[in-house]
Amino acid sequence: MPNNPDATDMLQPDDASLRMALAEVRDLQRTVAALRAELELAHQERQRQVQDAVSAAQGDILQLRDTIVALRNSLEKAAQERIDALQAASAGHHAEIAQLHDTIRAMRVALESKA
């Protein structure tokens, strides 16, 4: 029989190629583990950034709500002051009108008594 390698001999891996394949598998596993860890860190960083953004937005919302309340109170106070000023002016006008009516009556009485 000749010493020709048959098809089954060519498919049999030798020890060196098997070791190389196993080393490559280990390298790939390490690469996968490193990428997984890096991906997890990136995910955690993204979560932290999202949480920071949400927290900042909530702070802004609270500040805006406080500003709205302060402005609403200021507007209500200004409106009440305007109402009070109008009522005071109206009361002053009524008092002046009453005083003028009294003056008219007194003058009429004085004129009628002279006539």
C-alpha angles and dihedrals in degrees: 000000000000121000095245117141110240126215095270092054091054091053093052109096117225122228094259095053090044091052090048091050092048091048090050090050090051091048091050091048090051090048091050091049092048092048091047091052091047091049091050091050090049090049091050091048091050090049090050091050091049091049091049091050092048091048092049091047091051090050090051091048092052091048092049091048090051089049091050091051091048092048092046090051090048092050092047091049091049091048091050091048089052091049090048091049091049091049091048091049091047091049090049091050092049090050091049091048090049090050091049090050089051090050091049091050092048092049091047091051090048092049093046092049091053093050 
